[in-house]
Amino acid sequence: MKIKSILYLLALSLCFIGYGASAQSTDQEQQSGKQLRSPDVVFVPTPYETVDAMLKVARVGKSDVVYDLGSGDGRIPIMAVQKYNAARAIGIDINPDRIKEAEANLKAAGVGDRVRFLNADLFEANISDATVVTLYLLPSLNLKLLPKLLADLKPGTRIVSHAFDMGSWKPQQTLEAGGSTVYFWTIPAKGTPEYAAAAGAANPN
């Protein structure tokens, strides 16, 4: 009986040890962040010359809140604060590895707490306080995102896209920088011909 009791207690102890290790592993996974779903695009960094042109054409300044949707290594939000003195900048990326990279770059940049990076789905994130939104996605993703931009953003909010346009919604300005094309729009007021054009691009059927 003694031997059986000892074996039972030993087995019970091993179960608790295994449970503790599993719980610790789960906690570590939650702290490090999990990928919400597969990223929509492969990360390709925007050249710094293009980043500069995007922020310049959007006239980013001290009163602006900049959102970079698909923020990668964080260079756009960091430059928005570091060079253009934006009030705040938020980068959103679905890939936790990119968030870690961006946070490391943020620490090295030394711009304090005016820049934040969120591991989130850009299609579900709250971006309603943005005054400037920057993009480097794909043409299909720009069009998929356009209804959210029109619904969530205030009229006058500036939109800048690296490399890809918004279908039939014609940009107000197009320029070349760093070997790339940059497109610029502002969110129009509802009831205007400009809004109808944007809504038509968002819902072509």
N, C-alpha and C positions, 0 to 999 in steps of 0.2 A: 504493500500500500504506500509505503514511504516513497519508493522509487517512482510509482505512478504519479503521486502528488507532486514530486519534484519536477517530473517531465511536464506535467500540466502547467505548473507555474512558469516553467521556462518557456513553453510555447506561448502562454499568455503574454509574457514580457516581450517576446519577439513581435507579437502582433501590435502591441502598443508602440514599440520602436518603429515598426514599419508604418503605422498610422502617422506617427509624429513626423517621419521623414517625408511622407506624402503630403501632409498639411503644409510643411515648410516649403516644399517644392511648389505647391499651389500658390502660396503667398508670394513667392519670388516671381512666379509667372504673372501674377496680378500687378506686382510693383513694376515689372519691366514692361508691361503692356503687351497685349496680344493683337495680332493683325486682324482687323475687323472682317476683311474679305480680301481677295486678291486685288492688288493695285490695278487701276485702269490703264496705266501707261508705264513704260519702262523709264526709270529716272535718267534724264539727260540734263545736266546743268545748263542754265541760261548763261551765256558769256557775260562777264561783268560789264562790258561796254554796252550790251543790250539791256541789262538790268538798269544801268544808269539812264539810258534813253527812255525806258519805260516809266521810270519815276519822274523824269524830267517832263515828258509829254503829259503826264497826269498832274503836273504842277503840285507835287507833294510838298507840304509845308507843315508848320508847327501845330496847326489845328486838325490835322488829318489822322484818321484811323485807317490803317492799311491792312487789308486781308490778302494773303497770298494763298490761293487754293491749289494744293499740290506743291507744297513749299520745299520739298527736297532737302538740300543741305542748309537751307535757311538764308541764303545770300540776299534775297529780295527784302524780307522784313528787316534784316540787320542793316542793310544799306539805307533803307527808308528812314530809320532812326539815326544811324551814325552819320550819314552825309546830308540827308534832307530834313532832319530834325522833326520827323513825324511825332505826334503826341504818343501814339501807340502803334504797334505792328503785331499782327497775329499770323502765324503760319499754320496751315492745316494740312496734315498728310496722313494717309491711311496706313503707311508702313512704319512700324515702330523703330526700325533700324534707321530710317531717315530722320526721325525725331531725335534719336540719340546723337546722330551726327550733327544736326542743327543745333542742339543744345550745347554740344562741345564747341562748335563755332561761335555760338553766342557768348559762352564763357570767355573765349579768347578775345572776342571783340570788345568786351568790357563796357557794354551800353546799358547795363543795369536791368531793371525790371520792366522797361517799356516795351520789350519784345517777349512774346510768349509763343510756344509751339504746342499744338494740340494734336494728339493721335486720334483722329476722327474721320468720318466719312464726309467729304465736302458737300455731298448732296443733302446731308441731314443736319449739318452744322448751322448754328445761329450766326448769321453774318449781318444782321439788320443794322448794326451800328457802324458799318463800314462807310467811309467816304471815298475810298479807293479800293478797287479789287484788281488783283493781277493774276494772270493765267498763263500756263504753258501746258496745255492738255492736247487734245486732238480736235479736228473739226466736228466730229460726231459728238464728242463730249461737251464742246462749247454749246452746241445746239440743245443738247440734253439739259445743260445747266441754265440756259437762257430763261426758261419760265421761272425758275427760282430767283434769278437775278431781278427780273421784272417784278416779282411778287414781294420780295423781301427788302429790296433796297429803295432808298428815298430818291425822288427825282433829283438829278444833278450829281448823283454818285458816278464817279469816273471808273471806267472799265478799260484795262489795257491787256492785250493778249500778244504773247510772243509767238510768231510764226503762223498762227491760224486765225481765220476770220469767223464771222457769225452767219455764214450763208448769205441770205438775201438782205440781212440788216447791214446796210452799208456803213463803214466806219466814217467818223468825222475827220479822221486824220490817219494817214499811212506813212510810215517812214522806214528807212533802212538804217540799221546800226549793228555793228559787230558781225556783219555778214548775214544778218537776220532781218525779217520784216516785223514791224511792230504796228499793231492796230489799236485805235483809240475810239471809244464811244462815251457818251454820258447817258444815264438812265433818263428817259423822257417822262414828262408828266402824262398821266392817263388822259385820254380824250383828245390827244394831239395826233396829227398825222405821223409824227415820228414814233409814237408809242404803237400805233397801228402797224407800222412797218416792222418794228421789233417783234411784236406779238405774232405777226404773220410769219416771220422767220422761225419763231419758236414752235409754231404749229402750222407747218406748210400745207397740211391736208384740211 
